Amino acid sequence: MLIRVIFSFLILMSGSAFASLLSQNGQPARYMQTTEDATIWAQVGNNVVTVGNVRAGQILAVVPTAADYYEFSFGFGTGFIDKGHLEPVQGKQRVEDSLGDLNKPLSNQNLITWRDTPVYNAPNAGSAPFGMLADNLRYPLIAKLKDRLNQTWFQIRIGNRLAWVSSLDAQLDNGIPILTYHHILRDEENTRFRHTSTTTSVRAFSNQMTWLRDQGYTTLSMYQLEGYIRNKMNLPARSVVITFDDGLKSVNRYAYPVLKEYGFKATAFIISSRIKRHPQKWDPKSLQFMSISELRQIQDVFDIQSHTHFLHRVDAYRRPILLSRSYHNILFDFEHSRRALSQFNPHVLYLSYPFGGYNATALQAANDAGFHLAVTTVKGKVTPGDNPFLLKRLYILRTDSLETMSRLISNQPQG
């Protein structure tokens, strides 16, 4: 019952938003103690899910609501706990002894849970258990500590309580992968682009998406990725962003049905000057671009964003022309692209640089044109605090094995 009530509430709050919540309607935070082991929920990505439990006898700072649950700070958002599991704390001193530094800043780093993860009241496995974090969470750290045995502990904050997780039970977050695709063809029809690294096969793409589904990955929008970079959103540990550059017709024909079948979301970075007025007859031997109607058709899966308007070209030396253009020329193009794509999306906030080419002028123009993030073709993952206009991406090639994909995408340090 509680989870259904929370789903109807579905709020998205940052840590600062929770601070404002503490005084909402004149209701300050209350210190309450759990009377029994209590399940806790929170919004993670687009869903409210079970995120763990708190053991009996633990103190939390909670905010009263009119519903049958209390709210408390959980990561970058808000957690929920059934009122029936809590009672007022007796004695002010006991509260002060149990709470940590409520103003201690986060470290711009997360931990990753890959199983149900014990949380302790002290950096010692022999200390009293605080509770448990569920599998598949990213949770912000305050600090890392070493105990007398040189064991690393992660310091976190839940409901204004400081708590600890052992590095034996969780990993440091090494970032979210943004996957990059362009063109997709069936093997039997690919006579022209077989040796082009930016062209993958329908079979390979389908196998890669099946692997993501079977491994339990959540596909994120660029809006959610922005929340991650700016430390404003709780997201699953197994998360990935899928992007397609250019806006080719093959995306509608082959990628869209696979993504739709699996319930995945993706981002299409569109060259706005190449959108066709009417669909073209399919020709696998040429690079064809989507029409207005084809772009509209895929919008239940794809978020439409910018790959510039006229700047997707190279000069006589095969270098991106963006690198030789003035600030005003680039700014005009970026703004033109945003206006042209507004017929599909009123929130064109994200940019993919043509051919991955950028310089300081392009970065400034992207910011001034109103973009929030921009992606490159530099290899790597995205982590909180990254330069929002220099985001790295990954290519999974047609010839890559699923083992290679697993190694690239999973939470391993990038060499």
C-alpha positions in Angstrom: 0.0 0.0 0.0 2.8 2.4 1.0 4.7 1.9 -2.3 1.5 2.8 -4.3 1.1 6.0 -2.2 4.7 6.9 -2.9 4.3 6.3 -6.6 1.5 8.8 -6.7 3.8 11.3 -5.0 6.9 10.6 -7.3 9.1 13.5 -6.4 12.6 14.3 -7.5 14.6 16.2 -4.9 18.2 17.1 -4.5 19.9 17.2 -1.1 19.3 21.0 -0.9 15.7 20.4 -1.8 15.4 18.1 1.2 16.8 20.9 3.4 13.9 23.1 2.2 11.6 20.3 2.9 12.6 20.3 6.6 10.7 23.6 7.1 7.9 23.0 4.6 4.6 24.0 6.1 6.4 24.9 9.3 7.2 21.2 9.9 10.8 20.8 11.1 12.6 17.5 11.0 11.8 15.1 13.8 14.2 12.6 15.3 12.5 9.2 15.3 13.6 5.8 16.3 12.8 2.6 14.5 10.8 0.1 16.6 11.5 -2.8 14.3 13.4 -3.6 11.1 11.9 -1.3 8.5 11.9 -1.3 4.7 12.8 2.0 3.0 12.0 3.2 -0.5 13.4 6.0 -2.6 13.1 7.3 -6.2 16.0 5.8 -8.2 15.9 7.0 -11.8 12.2 7.2 -12.9 11.0 4.6 -10.4 10.3 4.4 -6.7 12.0 1.1 -5.5 13.0 -0.7 -2.3 16.4 0.6 -1.5 17.1 -1.3 1.7 16.1 -1.4 5.3 16.9 0.2 8.6 17.4 -2.0 11.7 15.4 -1.7 14.9 16.6 1.0 17.3 18.1 3.3 14.7 17.6 7.1 14.8 16.6 9.0 11.7 15.7 12.7 11.0 12.4 12.5 9.3 9.8 15.0 8.0 6.1 14.4 8.7 3.7 14.2 5.8 -0.1 13.8 5.6 0.4 10.3 4.1 1.2 7.2 6.1 4.9 7.5 5.6 7.7 9.8 6.7 10.3 11.3 4.4 14.0 11.5 5.0 17.2 12.3 3.1 18.4 9.5 0.9 21.4 10.2 -1.3 20.6 13.1 -3.6 16.8 12.6 -3.1 14.2 11.6 -0.7 13.5 8.3 1.1 10.3 7.0 2.5 9.6 4.9 5.6 6.2 3.7 7.0 5.1 5.7 10.0 4.2 2.5 11.8 7.9 1.6 12.2 8.9 4.7 14.1 8.4 6.4 17.5 9.7 9.6 19.0 13.2 9.5 20.4 13.4 9.9 24.2 16.1 12.3 25.3 17.9 15.1 23.5 21.4 13.9 24.4 20.8 10.5 22.8 19.9 12.2 19.5 23.0 14.4 19.5 25.3 11.5 20.3 23.8 9.5 17.4 23.8 12.1 14.6 26.9 13.0 12.7 28.1 16.2 11.0 24.9 17.2 9.1 26.8 19.8 7.1 29.7 17.7 6.0 29.9 17.9 2.2 29.8 15.0 -0.2 33.0 13.9 -2.0 31.8 14.0 -5.6 32.1 10.2 -5.6 29.6 7.3 -5.3 29.7 3.8 -4.1 28.1 1.0 -6.2 26.2 -1.9 -4.7 26.1 -5.2 -6.6 24.3 -7.1 -3.9 22.4 -6.4 -0.6 25.0 -4.4 1.3 25.4 -4.2 5.1 25.6 -0.7 6.5 27.2 -0.2 10.0 27.1 2.4 12.7 31.0 2.6 12.8 33.8 1.6 10.5 34.0 -1.8 12.0 32.2 -5.0 10.9 31.8 -5.8 14.5 29.8 -2.6 15.2 26.1 -2.5 15.5 24.4 -2.8 12.1 22.5 0.3 10.9 20.7 -1.5 8.1 21.2 -2.6 4.5 21.4 -1.0 1.1 19.8 -2.9 -1.8 21.5 -4.2 -4.9 21.9 -2.0 -7.9 22.3 1.4 -6.2 24.6 4.4 -6.7 25.0 6.2 -3.3 27.0 9.3 -2.6 30.1 9.2 -0.4 31.3 11.7 2.2 34.7 10.2 2.7 36.9 7.1 2.6 38.5 5.9 5.8 41.1 3.2 6.8 40.7 1.0 9.9 43.5 -0.5 12.0 43.7 -3.4 9.6 44.1 -1.1 6.6 40.6 -2.0 5.4 38.9 0.8 3.5 35.4 2.0 4.6 33.0 4.3 2.8 31.3 7.0 4.9 27.8 7.8 3.9 24.8 9.7 5.2 21.2 8.4 5.4 18.4 10.3 7.1 21.0 12.7 8.6 22.9 9.8 10.1 26.5 9.0 9.4 27.0 5.3 8.5 29.7 3.1 7.0 30.0 0.5 4.3 33.0 -1.8 3.8 34.8 -1.8 0.5 34.6 -5.6 0.7 30.8 -5.2 0.2 30.7 -2.3 -2.4 32.8 -0.7 -5.1 33.7 2.8 -6.0 31.7 4.2 -8.9 33.8 4.4 -12.0 31.3 6.2 -14.1 28.3 5.7 -16.5 29.0 4.7 -20.1 27.5 6.5 -23.0 27.3 4.2 -26.0 27.8 5.6 -29.5 26.2 4.3 -32.6 25.6 5.7 -36.1 24.5 3.4 -38.9 23.0 -0.1 -38.7 22.6 -2.6 -41.6 21.8 -6.2 -42.1 25.0 -8.2 -43.0 23.6 -9.3 -46.4 22.8 -5.8 -47.5 26.0 -4.1 -46.2 28.1 -4.1 -49.3 29.4 -0.5 -49.0 30.0 0.1 -45.2 31.3 -3.2 -44.0 34.7 -1.8 -43.1 33.4 1.4 -41.6 33.8 1.4 -37.8 30.7 3.5 -37.3 28.5 0.9 -39.1 27.3 -2.0 -37.0 25.1 -5.0 -38.0 21.5 -5.6 -36.9 22.6 -8.9 -35.4 25.4 -7.4 -33.4 23.2 -4.5 -32.2 20.4 -6.8 -31.2 22.8 -9.1 -29.3 24.3 -6.1 -27.5 20.8 -4.8 -26.4 19.8 -8.4 -25.4 23.0 -8.5 -23.2 22.1 -5.1 -21.6 18.5 -6.4 -20.9 19.7 -9.7 -19.5 22.3 -8.0 -17.2 19.5 -5.7 -15.8 20.7 -2.4 -17.2 18.6 0.8 -17.1 18.9 3.1 -20.2 19.1 6.7 -19.1 18.1 9.9 -20.8 20.5 12.8 -21.2 18.4 14.6 -18.6 19.1 11.9 -16.1 22.8 11.9 -17.0 22.9 15.6 -16.3 21.4 14.9 -12.9 24.2 12.4 -12.3 26.9 14.8 -13.4 25.6 17.6 -11.2 25.0 15.3 -8.2 21.2 15.9 -8.1 19.7 12.5 -8.8 19.8 8.9 -7.5 20.4 6.4 -10.3 20.8 2.6 -10.6 24.3 1.1 -10.5 23.7 -0.7 -13.8 23.0 2.3 -16.0 23.9 3.2 -19.5 23.1 5.9 -22.1 22.5 4.9 -25.7 23.2 7.5 -28.4 22.9 7.6 -32.2 24.6 10.4 -34.1 23.5 11.9 -37.5 19.9 10.8 -37.8 20.2 8.1 -40.4 17.2 6.3 -41.8 18.6 2.9 -40.6 18.0 4.0 -37.0 14.2 4.1 -37.7 14.3 0.9 -39.7 16.5 -1.3 -37.5 17.5 0.2 -34.1 14.1 1.6 -33.2 12.2 -1.8 -33.2 14.9 -3.5 -31.1 15.0 -0.7 -28.5 11.2 -0.5 -28.4 10.9 -4.3 -27.8 13.2 -4.1 -24.8 11.6 -1.0 -23.4 14.8 0.9 -23.8 15.3 4.7 -24.2 17.9 6.3 -26.4 19.1 9.7 -27.6 19.2 10.7 -31.3 21.7 13.5 -32.1 20.2 15.0 -35.3 21.9 17.0 -38.1 18.9 19.4 -38.4 19.7 20.6 -42.0 19.5 17.0 -43.3 16.0 16.1 -42.1 14.0 15.1 -45.2 10.6 16.5 -45.9 9.3 13.1 -47.0 10.6 9.5 -46.4 13.0 8.2 -49.0 12.8 4.8 -50.5 15.2 2.5 -48.6 18.6 2.1 -50.2 21.3 0.4 -48.1 24.0 1.4 -50.5 23.7 5.1 -49.5 23.6 7.2 -46.3 19.9 8.3 -46.0 18.6 10.6 -43.4 15.3 10.4 -41.5 12.3 12.5 -42.6 10.0 14.5 -40.3 7.5 11.7 -40.1 10.2 9.1 -39.4 11.6 11.2 -36.6 8.2 11.6 -35.1 7.6 7.9 -35.3 10.6 7.0 -33.1 10.0 9.6 -30.4 8.5 7.2 -27.9 12.0 5.6 -27.7 14.3 8.4 -28.9 14.9 11.8 -27.4 15.8 14.2 -30.2 18.9 16.4 -29.5 21.4 18.4 -31.6 24.3 17.3 -33.9 24.5 20.9 -35.3 22.8 22.3 -38.4 25.3 23.1 -41.1 28.5 22.3 -39.3 28.6 18.6 -39.9 31.2 18.8 -42.7 35.0 18.6 -43.1 37.4 20.9 -44.9 39.8 20.2 -47.6 42.2 18.6 -45.1 39.5 16.3 -43.7 39.2 18.2 -40.5 35.9 19.2 -39.0 35.0 22.7 -40.3 33.8 23.6 -36.8 37.5 23.9 -35.8 38.0 26.8 -38.2 34.8 28.7 -37.7 34.4 31.9 -35.6 32.6 32.0 -32.3 29.6 33.9 -33.9 29.4 31.4 -36.8 29.3 28.4 -34.4 26.9 30.1 -32.0 24.5 30.9 -34.9 24.6 27.3 -36.1 24.0 25.9 -32.6 21.0 28.2 -32.0 19.7 27.5 -35.5 19.8 23.7 -34.8 18.0 24.2 -31.5 15.2 26.1 -33.2 14.9 23.6 -36.1 14.6 20.7 -33.7 12.1 22.4 -31.4 9.3 21.0 -33.6 10.2 17.6 -32.1 11.4 18.6 -28.7 11.0 21.9 -26.8 13.9 21.0 -24.6 16.9 20.6 -27.0 19.6 20.9 -24.3 22.3 18.5 -25.4 24.8 18.5 -28.2 27.1 16.1 -30.0 30.1 17.7 -31.7 30.4 16.8 -35.4 33.1 14.1 -35.9 34.0 14.7 -32.2 35.7 17.9 -33.1 35.7 20.7 -30.6 37.9 23.6 -29.2 37.6 26.3 -26.6 35.5 28.4 -29.0 33.0 25.6 -29.5 32.7 24.9 -25.8 31.9 28.6 -25.1 29.4 28.7 -28.0 27.7 25.6 -26.7 27.2 27.1 -23.3 26.1 30.4 -24.7 23.6 28.7 -27.1 21.8 27.2 -24.1 23.1 23.6 -24.2 23.6 21.9 -20.8 25.9 19.1 -21.9 27.9 18.1 -25.0 29.4 14.8 -25.9 32.7 14.0 -27.7 34.2 10.9 -29.2 36.9 10.7 -26.6 36.9 7.2 -25.1 35.8 6.8 -21.5 32.9 7.0 -19.0 31.1 10.0 -17.5 31.6 10.7 -13.8 30.2 13.4 -11.4 32.0 16.7 -11.7 33.1 16.1 -15.3 33.3 19.2 -17.6 29.7 19.1 -18.9 30.8 20.1 -22.4 33.5 17.4 -22.7 31.7 14.2 -22.0 33.4 11.0 -23.0 31.7 8.1 -24.8 32.3 4.4 -25.8 32.1 2.6 -29.1 30.9 -1.1 -29.1 31.9 -2.3 -32.5 30.2 -4.8 -34.8 33.1 -7.2 -34.3 33.4 -6.8 -30.5 32.4 -9.8 -28.5 29.9 -9.6 -25.6 32.9 -10.2 -23.3 34.5 -7.1 -24.7 31.3 -5.2 -24.2 31.0 -6.4 -20.6 34.6 -5.3 -19.9 34.0 -1.8 -21.3 30.6 -1.2 -19.7 30.9 -2.8 -16.3 32.1 -0.9 -13.3 35.8 -1.4 -13.9 38.4 1.4 -13.9 39.1 2.5 -17.5 42.7 2.0 -18.6 
